[in-house]
Amino acid sequence: MISFNTDFQGTKAASPIPVLQGLHDLTPDELLLSQEHYESEVRSYPRRLPVAIAKAYGALVEDSRGQVYLDCLAGAGTLVLGYNHPEINQALIEQLNAGIPYQTLDITTPAKDHFIRELMAFLPQDFAENAKVQFCGPSGADAVEAAIKLAKQTTGRNTIAAFHGAYHGMTNGTMAMMGNLNTKARRQGLMSDVHFLPFPYDLRCPFGLQGEQGARQGLRYIERMLADDESGVQKPAAIIVEPVQGEGGVIPAPAFWLKELRRITEEHGILLIFDEIQCGIGKTGSNFAFEDAGIQPDILCLSKAVGGGLPMSLLVFNKDIDTWRPGEHTGTFRGNQLAMVSGAKALEIIRRDRLAQQAQVTGDYLRRGLEKIAEKTRCIADVRGKGLMLGVEICDPEGKKNKFGEPLSAPELTVAIQRAALERGLIIEKGGREGSVLRFLPPIIITFEQIDFALKALEEAIDSLVEPKPAVQPLNSIQNSWREHFIHVGKQGADGFEAAMNQSTQALKKIFESTDSPYSGLDPMVLQSQIRRAQLGENPQSLSDVIEETSELIGKNSIIVQHPHCIAHLHTPPMLPAVAAEAFITALNQSMDSWDQASAATFIEQEVTDWLCNRFGFDENADGVFTSGGTQSNLMGLLMARDHIIHTLSGDNVQKDGLPDYADKLRVICSKNSHFTMQKSASLLGLGEHAVVCVDTYSDGTISVEAAEDAISSLKADGLIPFVITGTAGTTDHGAVDDLDDVADLAKKHGMWMHVDAAYGGALKLSRHHARLEGIERADSVTIDFHKMFFQPISCGAVILKDKSHFRYIRHHADYLNREEDVLPNLVDKSIATTRRFDALKVWMTLQNVGPQAMGSMVDHLLNQTQLVADMINHRSHFELLAAPCLSTVLFRFKGNEKGWDLDALNKQIRLDALVQGRAVVGETVVDGKVALKFTLLNPCLSLTDFEQLLTELEALANDIVKQTSL
Ligand SMILES: *Cc1c(COP(=O)(O)O)cnc(C)c1O
């Protein structure tokens, strides 16, 4: 009878954790010296883990000096149930006593049959159902070699794709697929035709992105390469990947990434090989690391823990690719019977005791502990992994970065920490990029008490080498957690900013790239209820989640102004330089009220307003200020007009004393096509909407001078005071541009203030139609909207005053702002707003990048295209044009081919259906009492074909409506 002593009573390993007196002695003893004498220089582990193991039990080993260690390396993950598991030992003893042969080549035995059945039960069921098993020579590398052969012979191709950071073994074939260049440095002529792809690695993302975005870029790179007929890479027989990279630095592949890789390989007929030699068998919290991706590989390579601690390796693959002929891949020791026994027992125990699930729980515990240590030290750049397979990436404690802005690796410090941990009774491995990752691969039977010991040993090891973080000024931890919500100055201060912006950029990019309609078509009621479901205030989420959700819920259900069928309003696709400017505006958050809140910004706004005044033909007496848009500019124009006229008439100071008693006599003259903000301004200015007198227009929609003259005369005759006349350069519906010289003549003749609302048509000044704005330079105030035909993001407007001294009507002295003795300019004096956005930067960057000439050409193009679209509508029998276009709007309606329809109702319905079904966003207005549809051309990138399609779409919609209802 063979007996086996598993009784550790009376030895130091009787305690579940190592008991230390001081540090362990790591000077080489006789055994180590002997090893050094006899064994080749190729020795590896003993150099960094200089211990001679005398005995071992569970997660503990005892060296030849009697010193006990907690082993979180566990034979590089082979001893998944720890050392000398009593049940495995018992099974081995029983089988040896029963006369089991040590090995049998590939001749079958009851032990082998039992193992295969345990293995099949251990695999995901749907994978096992169609699987074949192939036993290989006992090293993992041999399984990988077999997988490569199988893939090549099955596909008839030679190319293999592996990943940066990969490790698959040390043979000529497997080493060719290895990431690590040091190990490969002296190997010439390894297996040819291997290509390397980017693996998702947050901390050192090859694309400089973080999180999911980086992983998605990697997938895109792979898919793009495979689709590129000039990639230079012949179609691979297989892509081989570790679902959790081990030697590469404990880097888990996200589940969605594996899933996408499965899709891509399937689409291209490439075999997908998962190498779970290290990460398989319960360590990652499930039986196999690939399981939570919900996919299956074509070939699965297993070794290490699958033999329950004894040598074994094998492949499991889909039986459809079983293209082997007898004996094409053999290995003498592929029938290791003892390993079949220990392996079967290990798989049985893991399943029976739900140890994979336990590894998830203990793994979370270990990870949290490691993260706590990371918070306290400056030398940990990352804690990552899956289940109990965890890595801690060590970096330069001074926070130095490499040229890619990533934490600088610290290989020497990593070795030193590994050794200091060993001195404190903890065995951990290291690996990863520049050998700077400490690796935990403990047996999955590790206990919480043992994890506590490991954490303590590691923390002390680090503390012995690296100064802890300065007790982060006694900021309490709550305040500390607020930091992540802000951008900070100094090293790494803007890391969060970078991540948020990158993620947002990627999310938006995805939306733009995948959008094929101007609106998602989601029922408005459903959209509202989804938005209402969002919790405001309770359970704050991570910013990354919020960005993700925003993109899903809000981004995808927005009106997409870039879509060719989004053509309703004065609502432009924004130009890129201005979008970039928005990032500067918001991150720098300058406030335009005073120079000490907006240093460079103050000068920029002044430069841009000077450019604007000059461009519109004003002299140096003029000045302007940025506003939130046409509404605010019009209000300011009329406010200056009111106060100026009152001051001129009676010397009253409205700012100080309020409106004089004759204020109810003041009247505003404009055309009936002018913007409703005339009425709104009059009301806000205390004059009442009735103070606005809208006069008739000519048939082209411009103000009738005669009508205006008549109105002014009769108002005056009634004792009223018409004090301001507004010319509109670009009415909202027709795009009519009043004759501004005529308006100026009238204003001059009657001593009135002249205001021009050029919110829409101001951009004509840059175009070859600039003459249509002649007379604008005679205006006392001018409204310009950059967020219309200047293609700027909302909001962005300006008002120009011909005489800058008129700004005094809104100037108020505030001690904390406009200190009289200041030599530096404070723009608050010119605005009715105090805190104000740095919108001028958008115009500034656009003028620099695109330039006024190109912008003018775009306006020319839009005007020209508008005429062509009007012609197109005239030529389609089912539509009618309702007015000749003046600027860039087209007013028309669907008329169909039958009499008796209620065309007003029909056109209303067309617009609404088009909108909510996400087919087109068109405008609606009333022209001469008829409900009209409206296109506003504000996207210079559209083609006539876009309009053809849009009209066809509207016609189809109209026909649907007619069919369904009896309009
Ligand atoms: C758009 C517009 C306005 C209002 O400007 P906002 O920027 O929307 O505040 C005023 N007048 C005209 C003619 C417009 O087209």
The ligand as a MOL file (V3000), in Angstrom:
LIG
                    3D

  0  0  0     0  0            999 V3000
M  V30 BEGIN CTAB
M  V30 COUNTS 15 15 0 0 0
M  V30 BEGIN ATOM
M  V30 1 C -33.5600 84.0130 -36.4340 0
M  V30 2 C -33.9800 85.3700 -36.5230 0
M  V30 3 C -34.0970 86.1620 -35.4000 0
M  V30 4 C -33.9400 85.6240 -34.0060 0
M  V30 5 O -32.6020 85.2880 -33.7770 0
M  V30 6 P -32.2040 84.1620 -32.6940 0
M  V30 7 O -30.7770 83.9720 -32.9780 0
M  V30 8 O -33.0460 82.9850 -32.9950 0
M  V30 9 O -32.4610 84.7260 -31.3670 0
M  V30 10 C -34.4140 87.4690 -35.5580 0
M  V30 11 N -34.6250 87.9700 -36.7860 0
M  V30 12 C -34.5300 87.2150 -37.9040 0
M  V30 13 C -34.7850 87.8340 -39.2120 0
M  V30 14 C -34.2150 85.9060 -37.8190 0
M  V30 15 O -34.1510 85.1750 -38.9050 0
M  V30 END ATOM
M  V30 BEGIN BOND
M  V30 1 1 1 2
M  V30 2 1 2 3
M  V30 3 2 2 14
M  V30 4 1 3 4
M  V30 5 2 3 10
M  V30 6 1 4 5
M  V30 7 1 5 6
M  V30 8 2 6 7
M  V30 9 1 6 8
M  V30 10 1 6 9
M  V30 11 1 10 11
M  V30 12 2 11 12
M  V30 13 1 12 13
M  V30 14 1 12 14
M  V30 15 1 14 15
M  V30 END BOND
M  V30 END CTAB
M  END
